[in-house]
Amino acid sequence: MTYGEILEHIYGLRRFGIRPGLGRISALLDTLGNPQHRLRVIHVAGTNGKGSTAAFLASILVAGGYRTGLFTSPHLISFTERLRINGTEISEEAVCSLAGRVLAAAPEGTTFFEIVTAMGLLHFAEEAVDAVILEAGMGGGSDATNAASGILTVMTPVALDHCEWLGETLTAIAREKAGICKPGWPVVMAGQSPEVHEVIRERCRELRSPLRCFGSDFSACWQEGGLVYRGMGRTLDGLNPGIGGRYQAINAATALAAAELLDADGFPLSDAAFRLGIEEARWPGRMELVAGPPRVLLDGAHNHAGACALAESLADVPRRRLIVVAGIMGDKDAGGILSPLLPLSDEVVAVTPAVERGLPAAKLAAFCRGRGVAALDGGTVPSGLALACERAETADLVLVCGSLFTVGEARAALLARRFEPFRG
């Protein structure tokens, strides 16, 4: 099958929906010869900041000379973004080869994300990488990535999201996320709300897993010369993270703390590798500024906590007016996402992302007008982005936000690249 036919087939597996549990992925990996047993895996779980934290940590390891695999989801533009080695995406030819082998071995009912996870683990094992950073999907204990035994777990900030699957409270969601922690292996935890902090701390006590926490064991703050990191055994100042946004202080610090633990467990890393890794890290679609005019800022914040962090970071982006291109999933809390951003907005162009769950632009525009903000129905993401850019003047800022799906579609339009709209 061609690359396009392969993608159509594996995207079609979404008909099986989200089915938490490790039975199918474990059976599949066993048939494939258990490639995960040949890997040293670092799990990155949480709600917000997973991608950025994983990108920072991967960049540090690469800067230290280690061949590093990075597994993330969803993609922004192309499926190949999901599997990277030393920053290079997997080729379309390799996707076809891997998918054919994995699909042939998969039990009936294996889900899209399970297939992709197995492809990643098989790819990284056959490429003999030194370390693999696995970003969990929406869950933790029952997430397909948990079929691999990790040597380190990184917990990014946990927030309310995917409540229909993970639970209606922060405590319930934190319990599911914490299920990815492994007995005896260390856990690095970013700043959390008190209830989440206690859930993860208790889980680590049960597993006898050493826990290192932001704020008490390591920290970071912005000073005039850049970011200052104070860790368990290192202090680094004047850092200039390659991923923008003031909220990246916590993500960068969490990655640096994880790197400190890896340094003590078979991955020696110099201060130069720490510094270079932070400064050369890139993560598209997160506070990504595309030069204009007009300037376009892409940020994939898709829940209230992420939108609050985005709103805070906007204080550092000079502008005359802010025109927001917003596209949100129909099953998300539009009010929670937009409430921190609407007071900063001069105008909203609502768009409908090219996925089944996309909230209709007309409905989103009406919602914004009901909150007292001028809003237009921009139609599709490309047409809405074009409309916003037409209405913007040189000193204005166009912000694209509300969903990673929206940001990916807009980024493809800005870069004149083919957009692969199906996700999972």
Contacts in CASP RR format, 6 or more apart in sequence:
PFRMAT RR
TARGET T0000
AUTHOR 0000-0000-0000
METHOD contacts of the structure
MODEL  1
MTYGEILEHIYGLRRFGIRPGLGRISALLDTLGNPQHRLRVIHVAGTNGK
GSTAAFLASILVAGGYRTGLFTSPHLISFTERLRINGTEISEEAVCSLAG
RVLAAAPEGTTFFEIVTAMGLLHFAEEAVDAVILEAGMGGGSDATNAASG
ILTVMTPVALDHCEWLGETLTAIAREKAGICKPGWPVVMAGQSPEVHEVI
RERCRELRSPLRCFGSDFSACWQEGGLVYRGMGRTLDGLNPGIGGRYQAI
NAATALAAAELLDADGFPLSDAAFRLGIEEARWPGRMELVAGPPRVLLDG
AHNHAGACALAESLADVPRRRLIVVAGIMGDKDAGGILSPLLPLSDEVVA
VTPAVERGLPAAKLAAFCRGRGVAALDGGTVPSGLALACERAETADLVLV
CGSLFTVGEARAALLARRFEPFRG
1 9 0 8 1.000
1 96 0 8 1.000
1 100 0 8 1.000
2 96 0 8 1.000
3 92 0 8 1.000
3 93 0 8 1.000
3 95 0 8 1.000
3 96 0 8 1.000
6 95 0 8 1.000
6 96 0 8 1.000
6 99 0 8 1.000
6 100 0 8 1.000
7 79 0 8 1.000
7 95 0 8 1.000
7 420 0 8 1.000
7 422 0 8 1.000
9 99 0 8 1.000
9 103 0 8 1.000
10 99 0 8 1.000
10 103 0 8 1.000
10 112 0 8 1.000
10 115 0 8 1.000
10 116 0 8 1.000
11 112 0 8 1.000
11 422 0 8 1.000
11 424 0 8 1.000
12 112 0 8 1.000
13 109 0 8 1.000
13 110 0 8 1.000
13 111 0 8 1.000
13 112 0 8 1.000
13 115 0 8 1.000
14 111 0 8 1.000
14 112 0 8 1.000
14 422 0 8 1.000
14 424 0 8 1.000
16 109 0 8 1.000
16 110 0 8 1.000
16 111 0 8 1.000
16 112 0 8 1.000
17 111 0 8 1.000
17 112 0 8 1.000
18 111 0 8 1.000
18 113 0 8 1.000
18 138 0 8 1.000
18 165 0 8 1.000
19 109 0 8 1.000
19 111 0 8 1.000
20 139 0 8 1.000
20 142 0 8 1.000
20 143 0 8 1.000
20 165 0 8 1.000
21 142 0 8 1.000
21 144 0 8 1.000
22 142 0 8 1.000
22 144 0 8 1.000
22 146 0 8 1.000
22 147 0 8 1.000
24 106 0 8 1.000
24 107 0 8 1.000
24 109 0 8 1.000
24 110 0 8 1.000
24 111 0 8 1.000
24 114 0 8 1.000
25 110 0 8 1.000
25 114 0 8 1.000
25 117 0 8 1.000
25 118 0 8 1.000
25 144 0 8 1.000
25 147 0 8 1.000
26 147 0 8 1.000
27 107 0 8 1.000
28 102 0 8 1.000
28 105 0 8 1.000
28 106 0 8 1.000
28 107 0 8 1.000
28 110 0 8 1.000
28 114 0 8 1.000
28 115 0 8 1.000
28 118 0 8 1.000
29 35 0 8 1.000
29 36 0 8 1.000
29 118 0 8 1.000
29 121 0 8 1.000
29 147 0 8 1.000
31 105 0 8 1.000
32 101 0 8 1.000
32 102 0 8 1.000
32 105 0 8 1.000
32 118 0 8 1.000
32 122 0 8 1.000
35 121 0 8 1.000
35 122 0 8 1.000
35 124 0 8 1.000
35 125 0 8 1.000
35 126 0 8 1.000
36 121 0 8 1.000
36 125 0 8 1.000
36 147 0 8 1.000
36 148 0 8 1.000
36 149 0 8 1.000
37 149 0 8 1.000
38 125 0 8 1.000
39 121 0 8 1.000
39 124 0 8 1.000
39 125 0 8 1.000
39 129 0 8 1.000
39 132 0 8 1.000
39 148 0 8 1.000
40 130 0 8 1.000
40 131 0 8 1.000
40 132 0 8 1.000
40 150 0 8 1.000
40 151 0 8 1.000
41 131 0 8 1.000
41 132 0 8 1.000
41 133 0 8 1.000
41 134 0 8 1.000
41 148 0 8 1.000
41 149 0 8 1.000
41 150 0 8 1.000
41 151 0 8 1.000
42 57 0 8 1.000
42 131 0 8 1.000
42 132 0 8 1.000
42 133 0 8 1.000
42 134 0 8 1.000
42 150 0 8 1.000
42 151 0 8 1.000
42 152 0 8 1.000
42 153 0 8 1.000
42 154 0 8 1.000
42 258 0 8 1.000
42 262 0 8 1.000
43 134 0 8 1.000
43 136 0 8 1.000
43 145 0 8 1.000
43 146 0 8 1.000
43 148 0 8 1.000
43 150 0 8 1.000
43 152 0 8 1.000
43 153 0 8 1.000
43 154 0 8 1.000
43 180 0 8 1.000
43 182 0 8 1.000
44 50 0 8 1.000
44 51 0 8 1.000
44 53 0 8 1.000
44 54 0 8 1.000
44 57 0 8 1.000
44 133 0 8 1.000
44 134 0 8 1.000
44 135 0 8 1.000
44 136 0 8 1.000
44 154 0 8 1.000
44 156 0 8 1.000
45 135 0 8 1.000
45 136 0 8 1.000
45 137 0 8 1.000
45 139 0 8 1.000
45 140 0 8 1.000
45 143 0 8 1.000
45 153 0 8 1.000
45 154 0 8 1.000
45 155 0 8 1.000
45 156 0 8 1.000
45 177 0 8 1.000
45 180 0 8 1.000
46 136 0 8 1.000
46 139 0 8 1.000
46 140 0 8 1.000
46 155 0 8 1.000
46 156 0 8 1.000
46 157 0 8 1.000
46 158 0 8 1.000
46 177 0 8 1.000
47 156 0 8 1.000
47 157 0 8 1.000
47 158 0 8 1.000
47 159 0 8 1.000
47 160 0 8 1.000
47 161 0 8 1.000
47 173 0 8 1.000
47 177 0 8 1.000
47 303 0 8 1.000
47 305 0 8 1.000
48 156 0 8 1.000
48 157 0 8 1.000
48 159 0 8 1.000
48 303 0 8 1.000
48 305 0 8 1.000
48 306 0 8 1.000
48 309 0 8 1.000
49 156 0 8 1.000
49 157 0 8 1.000
49 251 0 8 1.000
49 286 0 8 1.000
50 72 0 8 1.000
50 135 0 8 1.000
50 136 0 8 1.000
50 156 0 8 1.000
51 72 0 8 1.000
51 135 0 8 1.000
51 283 0 8 1.000
51 286 0 8 1.000
52 243 0 8 1.000
52 248 0 8 1.000
52 251 0 8 1.000
52 281 0 8 1.000
52 283 0 8 1.000
52 286 0 8 1.000
53 154 0 8 1.000
53 156 0 8 1.000
53 190 0 8 1.000
53 251 0 8 1.000
53 254 0 8 1.000
53 255 0 8 1.000
54 70 0 8 1.000
54 72 0 8 1.000
54 133 0 8 1.000
54 135 0 8 1.000
54 154 0 8 1.000
54 255 0 8 1.000
55 70 0 8 1.000
55 72 0 8 1.000
55 243 0 8 1.000
55 281 0 8 1.000
55 282 0 8 1.000
55 283 0 8 1.000
56 241 0 8 1.000
56 243 0 8 1.000
56 251 0 8 1.000
56 252 0 8 1.000
56 254 0 8 1.000
56 255 0 8 1.000
56 256 0 8 1.000
56 277 0 8 1.000
56 278 0 8 1.000
56 281 0 8 1.000
57 133 0 8 1.000
57 154 0 8 1.000
57 255 0 8 1.000
57 258 0 8 1.000
57 259 0 8 1.000
58 68 0 8 1.000
58 69 0 8 1.000
58 70 0 8 1.000
58 84 0 8 1.000
58 87 0 8 1.000
58 133 0 8 1.000
58 281 0 8 1.000
59 276 0 8 1.000
59 277 0 8 1.000
59 278 0 8 1.000
59 280 0 8 1.000
59 281 0 8 1.000
59 282 0 8 1.000
60 255 0 8 1.000
60 256 0 8 1.000
60 259 0 8 1.000
60 269 0 8 1.000
60 273 0 8 1.000
60 274 0 8 1.000
60 276 0 8 1.000
60 277 0 8 1.000
60 278 0 8 1.000
60 281 0 8 1.000
61 68 0 8 1.000
61 130 0 8 1.000
61 131 0 8 1.000
61 133 0 8 1.000
61 259 0 8 1.000
61 262 0 8 1.000
61 267 0 8 1.000
61 269 0 8 1.000
62 68 0 8 1.000
62 86 0 8 1.000
62 87 0 8 1.000
62 277 0 8 1.000
63 272 0 8 1.000
63 273 0 8 1.000
63 274 0 8 1.000
63 276 0 8 1.000
63 277 0 8 1.000
63 280 0 8 1.000
64 269 0 8 1.000
64 270 0 8 1.000
64 273 0 8 1.000
65 273 0 8 1.000
66 130 0 8 1.000
66 131 0 8 1.000
66 267 0 8 1.000
67 85 0 8 1.000
67 86 0 8 1.000
67 127 0 8 1.000
67 128 0 8 1.000
67 129 0 8 1.000
67 130 0 8 1.000
67 131 0 8 1.000
68 85 0 8 1.000
68 86 0 8 1.000
68 129 0 8 1.000
68 130 0 8 1.000
68 131 0 8 1.000
68 132 0 8 1.000
68 133 0 8 1.000
69 83 0 8 1.000
69 84 0 8 1.000
69 85 0 8 1.000
69 86 0 8 1.000
69 124 0 8 1.000
69 127 0 8 1.000
69 129 0 8 1.000
69 131 0 8 1.000
69 132 0 8 1.000
69 133 0 8 1.000
70 83 0 8 1.000
70 84 0 8 1.000
70 85 0 8 1.000
70 87 0 8 1.000
70 132 0 8 1.000
70 133 0 8 1.000
70 135 0 8 1.000
71 82 0 8 1.000
71 83 0 8 1.000
71 117 0 8 1.000
71 120 0 8 1.000
71 124 0 8 1.000
71 132 0 8 1.000
71 133 0 8 1.000
71 134 0 8 1.000
71 135 0 8 1.000
71 145 0 8 1.000
72 81 0 8 1.000
72 82 0 8 1.000
72 84 0 8 1.000
72 135 0 8 1.000
73 82 0 8 1.000
73 113 0 8 1.000
73 116 0 8 1.000
73 135 0 8 1.000
73 137 0 8 1.000
73 424 0 8 1.000
74 82 0 8 1.000
74 404 0 8 1.000
74 405 0 8 1.000
74 423 0 8 1.000
74 424 0 8 1.000
75 81 0 8 1.000
75 82 0 8 1.000
75 420 0 8 1.000
75 423 0 8 1.000
76 284 0 8 1.000
76 285 0 8 1.000
76 404 0 8 1.000
76 407 0 8 1.000
76 408 0 8 1.000
76 411 0 8 1.000
76 412 0 8 1.000
77 408 0 8 1.000
77 411 0 8 1.000
77 412 0 8 1.000
77 415 0 8 1.000
77 417 0 8 1.000
77 418 0 8 1.000
77 419 0 8 1.000
77 420 0 8 1.000
78 89 0 8 1.000
78 417 0 8 1.000
78 418 0 8 1.000
78 420 0 8 1.000
79 95 0 8 1.000
79 420 0 8 1.000
80 89 0 8 1.000
80 90 0 8 1.000
80 91 0 8 1.000
80 92 0 8 1.000
80 95 0 8 1.000
81 89 0 8 1.000
82 90 0 8 1.000
82 116 0 8 1.000
82 120 0 8 1.000
83 89 0 8 1.000
83 90 0 8 1.000
83 95 0 8 1.000
83 119 0 8 1.000
83 120 0 8 1.000
83 123 0 8 1.000
83 124 0 8 1.000
84 90 0 8 1.000
85 124 0 8 1.000
85 127 0 8 1.000
85 129 0 8 1.000
90 98 0 8 1.000
90 123 0 8 1.000
94 123 0 8 1.000
95 119 0 8 1.000
98 119 0 8 1.000
98 120 0 8 1.000
98 122 0 8 1.000
98 123 0 8 1.000
99 115 0 8 1.000
99 119 0 8 1.000
101 122 0 8 1.000
102 115 0 8 1.000
102 118 0 8 1.000
102 119 0 8 1.000
102 122 0 8 1.000
103 115 0 8 1.000
106 114 0 8 1.000
106 115 0 8 1.000
106 118 0 8 1.000
111 144 0 8 1.000
112 424 0 8 1.000
113 137 0 8 1.000
113 144 0 8 1.000
113 424 0 8 1.000
114 144 0 8 1.000
117 144 0 8 1.000
117 145 0 8 1.000
117 147 0 8 1.000
118 144 0 8 1.000
121 132 0 8 1.000
121 147 0 8 1.000
121 148 0 8 1.000
124 132 0 8 1.000
130 267 0 8 1.000
131 262 0 8 1.000
131 267 0 8 1.000
132 148 0 8 1.000
134 145 0 8 1.000
134 148 0 8 1.000
135 145 0 8 1.000
136 143 0 8 1.000
136 145 0 8 1.000
136 146 0 8 1.000
136 177 0 8 1.000
136 180 0 8 1.000
137 143 0 8 1.000
137 144 0 8 1.000
137 145 0 8 1.000
138 161 0 8 1.000
138 162 0 8 1.000
138 165 0 8 1.000
138 166 0 8 1.000
139 162 0 8 1.000
139 165 0 8 1.000
139 166 0 8 1.000
139 176 0 8 1.000
139 177 0 8 1.000
139 180 0 8 1.000
140 146 0 8 1.000
140 176 0 8 1.000
140 177 0 8 1.000
140 178 0 8 1.000
140 179 0 8 1.000
140 180 0 8 1.000
141 176 0 8 1.000
141 177 0 8 1.000
141 178 0 8 1.000
141 179 0 8 1.000
141 180 0 8 1.000
142 176 0 8 1.000
143 180 0 8 1.000
145 180 0 8 1.000
146 179 0 8 1.000
146 180 0 8 1.000
149 182 0 8 1.000
150 182 0 8 1.000
150 185 0 8 1.000
151 182 0 8 1.000
151 185 0 8 1.000
151 265 0 8 1.000
152 185 0 8 1.000
152 186 0 8 1.000
152 187 0 8 1.000
152 188 0 8 1.000
152 258 0 8 1.000
152 261 0 8 1.000
152 262 0 8 1.000
152 265 0 8 1.000
153 180 0 8 1.000
153 181 0 8 1.000
153 182 0 8 1.000
153 185 0 8 1.000
153 186 0 8 1.000
153 187 0 8 1.000
153 188 0 8 1.000
153 209 0 8 1.000
154 187 0 8 1.000
154 188 0 8 1.000
154 190 0 8 1.000
154 254 0 8 1.000
154 255 0 8 1.000
154 258 0 8 1.000
155 177 0 8 1.000
155 178 0 8 1.000
155 181 0 8 1.000
155 187 0 8 1.000
155 188 0 8 1.000
155 189 0 8 1.000
155 190 0 8 1.000
155 192 0 8 1.000
155 200 0 8 1.000
156 190 0 8 1.000
156 251 0 8 1.000
156 254 0 8 1.000
157 190 0 8 1.000
157 191 0 8 1.000
157 192 0 8 1.000
157 250 0 8 1.000
157 305 0 8 1.000
158 170 0 8 1.000
158 173 0 8 1.000
158 174 0 8 1.000
158 177 0 8 1.000
158 192 0 8 1.000
158 193 0 8 1.000
158 196 0 8 1.000
159 170 0 8 1.000
159 173 0 8 1.000
159 303 0 8 1.000
159 304 0 8 1.000
159 305 0 8 1.000
159 306 0 8 1.000
160 170 0 8 1.000
160 173 0 8 1.000
160 303 0 8 1.000
160 304 0 8 1.000
160 305 0 8 1.000
161 173 0 8 1.000
161 302 0 8 1.000
161 303 0 8 1.000
162 173 0 8 1.000
163 173 0 8 1.000
164 331 0 8 1.000
166 172 0 8 1.000
166 173 0 8 1.000
166 176 0 8 1.000
166 177 0 8 1.000
167 173 0 8 1.000
167 176 0 8 1.000
170 193 0 8 1.000
170 195 0 8 1.000
170 196 0 8 1.000
171 195 0 8 1.000
171 196 0 8 1.000
171 199 0 8 1.000
173 196 0 8 1.000
174 192 0 8 1.000
174 195 0 8 1.000
174 196 0 8 1.000
174 199 0 8 1.000
174 200 0 8 1.000
175 199 0 8 1.000
175 203 0 8 1.000
177 200 0 8 1.000
178 199 0 8 1.000
178 200 0 8 1.000
178 203 0 8 1.000
179 203 0 8 1.000
181 187 0 8 1.000
181 200 0 8 1.000
181 203 0 8 1.000
181 204 0 8 1.000
181 207 0 8 1.000
181 209 0 8 1.000
182 207 0 8 1.000
182 209 0 8 1.000
183 207 0 8 1.000
183 208 0 8 1.000
183 209 0 8 1.000
184 207 0 8 1.000
184 208 0 8 1.000
184 209 0 8 1.000
184 210 0 8 1.000
185 209 0 8 1.000
186 209 0 8 1.000
186 210 0 8 1.000
186 211 0 8 1.000
186 212 0 8 1.000
186 261 0 8 1.000
187 200 0 8 1.000
187 204 0 8 1.000
187 209 0 8 1.000
187 210 0 8 1.000
187 211 0 8 1.000
187 212 0 8 1.000
188 212 0 8 1.000
188 254 0 8 1.000
188 257 0 8 1.000
188 258 0 8 1.000
188 261 0 8 1.000
189 197 0 8 1.000
189 200 0 8 1.000
189 211 0 8 1.000
189 212 0 8 1.000
189 213 0 8 1.000
189 214 0 8 1.000
189 254 0 8 1.000
190 214 0 8 1.000
190 250 0 8 1.000
190 251 0 8 1.000
190 253 0 8 1.000
190 254 0 8 1.000
191 197 0 8 1.000
191 213 0 8 1.000
191 214 0 8 1.000
191 215 0 8 1.000
191 250 0 8 1.000
192 200 0 8 1.000
197 213 0 8 1.000
200 211 0 8 1.000
201 211 0 8 1.000
203 209 0 8 1.000
204 210 0 8 1.000
204 211 0 8 1.000
212 218 0 8 1.000
212 232 0 8 1.000
212 257 0 8 1.000
212 261 0 8 1.000
214 250 0 8 1.000
214 253 0 8 1.000
214 254 0 8 1.000
214 257 0 8 1.000
217 231 0 8 1.000
217 232 0 8 1.000
217 257 0 8 1.000
218 229 0 8 1.000
218 230 0 8 1.000
218 231 0 8 1.000
218 232 0 8 1.000
218 253 0 8 1.000
218 254 0 8 1.000
218 256 0 8 1.000
218 257 0 8 1.000
218 260 0 8 1.000
219 229 0 8 1.000
219 230 0 8 1.000
219 231 0 8 1.000
219 253 0 8 1.000
220 227 0 8 1.000
220 228 0 8 1.000
220 229 0 8 1.000
220 230 0 8 1.000
220 249 0 8 1.000
220 250 0 8 1.000
220 252 0 8 1.000
220 253 0 8 1.000
220 256 0 8 1.000
221 227 0 8 1.000
221 228 0 8 1.000
221 249 0 8 1.000
222 228 0 8 1.000
222 246 0 8 1.000
222 249 0 8 1.000
223 237 0 8 1.000
223 238 0 8 1.000
225 237 0 8 1.000
225 238 0 8 1.000
226 237 0 8 1.000
226 238 0 8 1.000
226 239 0 8 1.000
226 240 0 8 1.000
227 237 0 8 1.000
227 238 0 8 1.000
227 239 0 8 1.000
227 240 0 8 1.000
227 241 0 8 1.000
227 249 0 8 1.000
227 252 0 8 1.000
227 278 0 8 1.000
228 235 0 8 1.000
228 236 0 8 1.000
228 237 0 8 1.000
228 238 0 8 1.000
228 239 0 8 1.000
229 235 0 8 1.000
229 236 0 8 1.000
229 237 0 8 1.000
229 239 0 8 1.000
229 252 0 8 1.000
229 253 0 8 1.000
229 256 0 8 1.000
231 253 0 8 1.000
231 256 0 8 1.000
231 257 0 8 1.000
231 260 0 8 1.000
232 257 0 8 1.000
232 260 0 8 1.000
232 261 0 8 1.000
233 260 0 8 1.000
234 256 0 8 1.000
234 260 0 8 1.000
234 271 0 8 1.000
234 274 0 8 1.000
236 256 0 8 1.000
236 271 0 8 1.000
236 274 0 8 1.000
236 275 0 8 1.000
239 252 0 8 1.000
239 275 0 8 1.000
239 278 0 8 1.000
239 279 0 8 1.000
240 278 0 8 1.000
240 279 0 8 1.000
241 248 0 8 1.000
241 249 0 8 1.000
241 252 0 8 1.000
241 278 0 8 1.000
241 279 0 8 1.000
241 281 0 8 1.000
242 278 0 8 1.000
242 279 0 8 1.000
242 280 0 8 1.000
242 281 0 8 1.000
242 282 0 8 1.000
243 251 0 8 1.000
243 252 0 8 1.000
243 281 0 8 1.000
243 282 0 8 1.000
243 283 0 8 1.000
243 286 0 8 1.000
243 287 0 8 1.000
244 286 0 8 1.000
244 287 0 8 1.000
244 288 0 8 1.000
244 313 0 8 1.000
245 286 0 8 1.000
245 287 0 8 1.000
245 313 0 8 1.000
245 316 0 8 1.000
246 312 0 8 1.000
246 313 0 8 1.000
246 315 0 8 1.000
246 316 0 8 1.000
247 306 0 8 1.000
247 309 0 8 1.000
247 310 0 8 1.000
247 312 0 8 1.000
247 313 0 8 1.000
248 287 0 8 1.000
252 278 0 8 1.000
252 281 0 8 1.000
255 278 0 8 1.000
256 274 0 8 1.000
256 278 0 8 1.000
259 267 0 8 1.000
259 269 0 8 1.000
259 274 0 8 1.000
262 269 0 8 1.000
263 269 0 8 1.000
284 298 0 8 1.000
284 411 0 8 1.000
285 298 0 8 1.000
285 299 0 8 1.000
285 300 0 8 1.000
285 404 0 8 1.000
285 407 0 8 1.000
285 408 0 8 1.000
285 411 0 8 1.000
286 298 0 8 1.000
286 299 0 8 1.000
286 300 0 8 1.000
287 297 0 8 1.000
287 298 0 8 1.000
287 299 0 8 1.000
287 310 0 8 1.000
287 313 0 8 1.000
288 297 0 8 1.000
288 298 0 8 1.000
288 299 0 8 1.000
288 411 0 8 1.000
289 295 0 8 1.000
289 296 0 8 1.000
289 297 0 8 1.000
289 298 0 8 1.000
289 317 0 8 1.000
290 296 0 8 1.000
290 297 0 8 1.000
290 298 0 8 1.000
290 414 0 8 1.000
293 392 0 8 1.000
293 393 0 8 1.000
293 394 0 8 1.000
294 389 0 8 1.000
294 392 0 8 1.000
294 393 0 8 1.000
294 394 0 8 1.000
294 396 0 8 1.000
294 397 0 8 1.000
294 398 0 8 1.000
295 319 0 8 1.000
295 396 0 8 1.000
295 397 0 8 1.000
295 398 0 8 1.000
296 385 0 8 1.000
296 389 0 8 1.000
296 397 0 8 1.000
296 398 0 8 1.000
296 399 0 8 1.000
296 400 0 8 1.000
296 410 0 8 1.000
296 414 0 8 1.000
297 317 0 8 1.000
297 397 0 8 1.000
297 398 0 8 1.000
297 399 0 8 1.000
297 400 0 8 1.000
298 400 0 8 1.000
298 401 0 8 1.000
298 407 0 8 1.000
298 408 0 8 1.000
298 410 0 8 1.000
298 411 0 8 1.000
299 310 0 8 1.000
299 399 0 8 1.000
299 400 0 8 1.000
299 401 0 8 1.000
299 407 0 8 1.000
300 310 0 8 1.000
300 401 0 8 1.000
300 402 0 8 1.000
300 403 0 8 1.000
300 404 0 8 1.000
300 406 0 8 1.000
300 407 0 8 1.000
301 307 0 8 1.000
301 309 0 8 1.000
301 310 0 8 1.000
301 337 0 8 1.000
301 401 0 8 1.000
301 402 0 8 1.000
302 328 0 8 1.000
302 329 0 8 1.000
302 332 0 8 1.000
302 337 0 8 1.000
302 402 0 8 1.000
302 403 0 8 1.000
302 404 0 8 1.000
303 332 0 8 1.000
303 333 0 8 1.000
303 336 0 8 1.000
303 337 0 8 1.000
304 333 0 8 1.000
304 336 0 8 1.000
304 337 0 8 1.000
304 339 0 8 1.000
304 340 0 8 1.000
307 336 0 8 1.000
307 337 0 8 1.000
307 338 0 8 1.000
307 339 0 8 1.000
307 340 0 8 1.000
307 341 0 8 1.000
307 401 0 8 1.000
307 402 0 8 1.000
308 340 0 8 1.000
310 340 0 8 1.000
310 341 0 8 1.000
310 401 0 8 1.000
311 340 0 8 1.000
311 341 0 8 1.000
311 344 0 8 1.000
314 322 0 8 1.000
314 344 0 8 1.000
314 399 0 8 1.000
317 397 0 8 1.000
319 395 0 8 1.000
319 396 0 8 1.000
319 397 0 8 1.000
320 393 0 8 1.000
320 395 0 8 1.000
320 396 0 8 1.000
321 346 0 8 1.000
321 347 0 8 1.000
321 392 0 8 1.000
321 393 0 8 1.000
321 395 0 8 1.000
321 396 0 8 1.000
321 397 0 8 1.000
322 344 0 8 1.000
322 345 0 8 1.000
322 346 0 8 1.000
322 347 0 8 1.000
322 396 0 8 1.000
322 397 0 8 1.000
322 399 0 8 1.000
323 345 0 8 1.000
323 346 0 8 1.000
323 347 0 8 1.000
323 348 0 8 1.000
323 349 0 8 1.000
323 388 0 8 1.000
323 391 0 8 1.000
323 392 0 8 1.000
323 396 0 8 1.000
323 397 0 8 1.000
323 398 0 8 1.000
323 399 0 8 1.000
324 341 0 8 1.000
324 345 0 8 1.000
324 347 0 8 1.000
324 348 0 8 1.000
324 349 0 8 1.000
324 398 0 8 1.000
324 399 0 8 1.000
324 401 0 8 1.000
325 348 0 8 1.000
325 349 0 8 1.000
325 351 0 8 1.000
325 381 0 8 1.000
325 384 0 8 1.000
325 385 0 8 1.000
325 388 0 8 1.000
325 398 0 8 1.000
325 399 0 8 1.000
325 400 0 8 1.000
325 401 0 8 1.000
325 406 0 8 1.000
325 410 0 8 1.000
326 338 0 8 1.000
326 341 0 8 1.000
326 348 0 8 1.000
326 349 0 8 1.000
326 350 0 8 1.000
326 351 0 8 1.000
326 364 0 8 1.000
326 368 0 8 1.000
326 401 0 8 1.000
326 402 0 8 1.000
326 406 0 8 1.000
327 350 0 8 1.000
327 351 0 8 1.000
327 352 0 8 1.000
327 353 0 8 1.000
327 358 0 8 1.000
327 359 0 8 1.000
327 361 0 8 1.000
327 364 0 8 1.000
327 381 0 8 1.000
327 401 0 8 1.000
327 402 0 8 1.000
327 403 0 8 1.000
327 406 0 8 1.000
328 334 0 8 1.000
328 337 0 8 1.000
328 338 0 8 1.000
328 353 0 8 1.000
328 358 0 8 1.000
328 359 0 8 1.000
328 364 0 8 1.000
328 402 0 8 1.000
328 403 0 8 1.000
328 406 0 8 1.000
329 353 0 8 1.000
329 355 0 8 1.000
329 357 0 8 1.000
329 358 0 8 1.000
329 359 0 8 1.000
329 403 0 8 1.000
329 405 0 8 1.000
330 357 0 8 1.000
330 358 0 8 1.000
330 359 0 8 1.000
331 357 0 8 1.000
332 359 0 8 1.000
332 403 0 8 1.000
334 359 0 8 1.000
334 364 0 8 1.000
334 367 0 8 1.000
335 367 0 8 1.000
337 401 0 8 1.000
337 402 0 8 1.000
338 367 0 8 1.000
338 368 0 8 1.000
338 371 0 8 1.000
338 402 0 8 1.000
341 399 0 8 1.000
341 401 0 8 1.000
342 348 0 8 1.000
342 368 0 8 1.000
342 371 0 8 1.000
342 372 0 8 1.000
342 373 0 8 1.000
345 373 0 8 1.000
346 374 0 8 1.000
347 373 0 8 1.000
347 374 0 8 1.000
347 375 0 8 1.000
347 376 0 8 1.000
347 391 0 8 1.000
348 365 0 8 1.000
348 368 0 8 1.000
348 373 0 8 1.000
348 374 0 8 1.000
348 375 0 8 1.000
348 376 0 8 1.000
349 375 0 8 1.000
349 376 0 8 1.000
349 378 0 8 1.000
349 384 0 8 1.000
349 385 0 8 1.000
349 387 0 8 1.000
349 388 0 8 1.000
349 391 0 8 1.000
350 361 0 8 1.000
350 362 0 8 1.000
350 364 0 8 1.000
350 365 0 8 1.000
350 368 0 8 1.000
350 375 0 8 1.000
350 376 0 8 1.000
350 377 0 8 1.000
350 378 0 8 1.000
350 379 0 8 1.000
351 361 0 8 1.000
351 364 0 8 1.000
351 378 0 8 1.000
351 379 0 8 1.000
351 380 0 8 1.000
351 381 0 8 1.000
351 383 0 8 1.000
351 384 0 8 1.000
351 385 0 8 1.000
351 406 0 8 1.000
352 358 0 8 1.000
352 359 0 8 1.000
352 360 0 8 1.000
352 361 0 8 1.000
352 379 0 8 1.000
352 380 0 8 1.000
352 381 0 8 1.000
353 381 0 8 1.000
353 403 0 8 1.000
353 405 0 8 1.000
353 406 0 8 1.000
353 409 0 8 1.000
354 380 0 8 1.000
354 381 0 8 1.000
354 405 0 8 1.000
354 409 0 8 1.000
354 419 0 8 1.000
354 421 0 8 1.000
355 405 0 8 1.000
355 421 0 8 1.000
355 422 0 8 1.000
355 423 0 8 1.000
358 403 0 8 1.000
358 405 0 8 1.000
361 377 0 8 1.000
361 378 0 8 1.000
361 379 0 8 1.000
362 377 0 8 1.000
364 375 0 8 1.000
365 375 0 8 1.000
365 376 0 8 1.000
365 377 0 8 1.000
365 378 0 8 1.000
366 375 0 8 1.000
368 375 0 8 1.000
369 375 0 8 1.000
376 387 0 8 1.000
378 384 0 8 1.000
378 387 0 8 1.000
381 406 0 8 1.000
381 409 0 8 1.000
381 410 0 8 1.000
381 413 0 8 1.000
382 409 0 8 1.000
382 410 0 8 1.000
382 413 0 8 1.000
385 398 0 8 1.000
385 400 0 8 1.000
385 410 0 8 1.000
385 413 0 8 1.000
385 414 0 8 1.000
386 413 0 8 1.000
388 398 0 8 1.000
389 398 0 8 1.000
392 398 0 8 1.000
400 406 0 8 1.000
400 407 0 8 1.000
400 410 0 8 1.000
401 407 0 8 1.000
405 421 0 8 1.000
405 423 0 8 1.000
408 419 0 8 1.000
409 419 0 8 1.000
409 421 0 8 1.000
411 417 0 8 1.000
412 418 0 8 1.000
412 419 0 8 1.000
413 419 0 8 1.000
END
